[in-house]
Amino acid sequence: MSGIAGNTARGGDGGRFFIFFAMLLGVAGMMALIACSNVAGLLLARGVSRQKEMAIRKAVGASRFQLARQLLAEGFALVACGAVAGLILDAFLRDRLSYVRWPSAYDLPFEFHFQNDSGLFLYASLTAFGALLVSSLLPALRGSNADLSLALKQGEPSFSSRRWNLRNGFVMLQMVLSMVLLTLSALFTRSFLHLSEAGPGFDVTHTLIAALHPLPGRYTEERSWELRRQVIRRVAAIPGVAGVTSTGILPLMGEMPYATLRRQGEPLSAVRQVFVMGVGEKYCTTLGISILRGRDFEIADRGRKPIPIIVNRTLAREFFPYADPIGGHLLMGREKEDLLEIVGVAADSKMRTLGEGSSPAFFEPDFNAQLLVRVAGNSAQWIEPVRSALAAVDLTAALDVRPMERAVAGALFPMRVASVFVGSLSGLGLALALVGLYGSVSYAVGRRTREMGIRAALGASRGRIVWAALRDGVGVLICGAMVGIPLAVSAIRPLADLIPDGVNPWDLAWFSAVTLLLLATGCAAAWVPARRAARVDPSIALRQE
């Protein structure tokens, strides 16, 4: 996956795809769980205020099952409204998301067909049913267990003396999940910024990808070679074109073949796997890859034996740590080996992804029909002149000309999706968690109005009263952070292959920053209702029974 895989040099793309989309699904699931926990906390608070009503219903003959059914029906009404709103939003977005173009050098279109069918209805029904169970089942069971003695008492039920109750547990769950989401958001945002700043090692701004695809069977092998030479000659003659080369596989596409190499004279057990890329003449010069030693490819290298190759700096250091690699010989393959001769050493450049580290790689001469054109200025301005030059060679051939910048855009696209998606949901999840904490503290302050009035009447300072109202919320925050940190570490561990080299997923500074953000915003949300407790008039304590 371009722009996603970093630490794993080769293979496992299918596994990384699965991890990537499983991560997106998991983030959406955590966001849904935060929303359900928020609703459950609100229903619990509402159930406490309705204890007298439930007790009276129970006293006149209603069973616990009937009470729970009534409360579940009320929860179902909330879930049904949310499901209907979700389906309306789905209908609104369906046409706008029916065609999504993945930015890449190949311009691959991804078409999504959204249709209302039985599968979609079943999925929506199961999701709504799950949300109903998570958000309404516990509040319904709790509310249906009303004390019959409350029906004989005057006034509202007294505030529970327990500081930690089920409602605080739901708030803590929201804080834990918010901690995980914020950590993942910070990690993917940092990874995206790292990839944005990471250079591919070659010039993409002034490079065009150009290809001429003749009709099948129109040219023999020798005529195809002559067609290539004619195309390069015409394109190179365009004013402003600084160089033309060719390549079989474009870099940064997430796919790259590799070969087994060993130094001549080494045993077969010393073979190592390295990336290999077939390129045309003046490839390094055209793309702006520095030649550190030796030379670039020439037309005369076609068919030469031993096969001339250009190695990158990493391969040169691994195979020739104490010797000059120029003129050195390598053996490629296992059963039938080809003799390679190093004619140049080039600077390291990205091969598969922007997130990869320096991997050993070499270039071999392979004069393909897919051209890379180095131009002066903005590459988009040269699309039509290059297209005209290709059309002049063969009017019946299909033409393909586009800026190479799209390759880099495609390499950044998955990490951009991850950072935007996870960042958006983590922000929304934090907002919901703060609303839940605010509501919990506000409800507790409202229930303890008489207590706060008595404290004020006895001479307690405003600071002590604020702290008395605030400490439960702060305790929930601290416990949420303490539980959330190890869960965040556990969530990052399977995502290690998605993180580019150069980004440390275990950086304590980022964990500290996320923890401080959660604690600071949580304290601010809890402080607002707690401050009201300090403004309670002491005379209220004399008015309430």
Secondary structure, 3 states (H helix, E strand, C coil): CCCCCCCCCCCCHHHHHHHHHHHHHHHHHHHHHHHHHHHHHHHHHHHHHCHHHHHHHHHCCCCHHHHHHHHHHHHHHHHHHHHHHHHHHHHHHHCCCCEEECCCCCCCEEECCCCCCHHHHHHHHHHHHHHHHHHHHHHHHHHHCCCHHHHHCCCCCCCCCCCCCHHHHHHHHHHHHHHHHHHHHHHHHHHHHHHHHCCCCCCCCCEEEEEEECCCCCCCHHHHHHHHHHHHHHHHCCCCEEEEEEECCCCCCCCCCEEEEEECCCCHHHCEEEEEEEECCCHHHHHCCCEEEECCCCHHHCCCCCEEEEEEHHHHHHHCCCCCCCCCEEEECCCCCEEEEEEEEECCCCCCCCCCCCCCEEEEECCCCEEEEEECCCHHHHHHHHHHHHHHHCCCCEEEEEECHHHHHHHHHHHHHHHHHHHHHHHHHHHHHHHHHHHHHHHHHHHCHHHHHHHHHCCCCHHHHHHHHHHHHHHHHHHHHHHHHHHHHHHHHHHHHHCCCCCCCCCHHHHHHHHHHHHHHHHHHHHHHHHHHCCCCCCHHHHCC
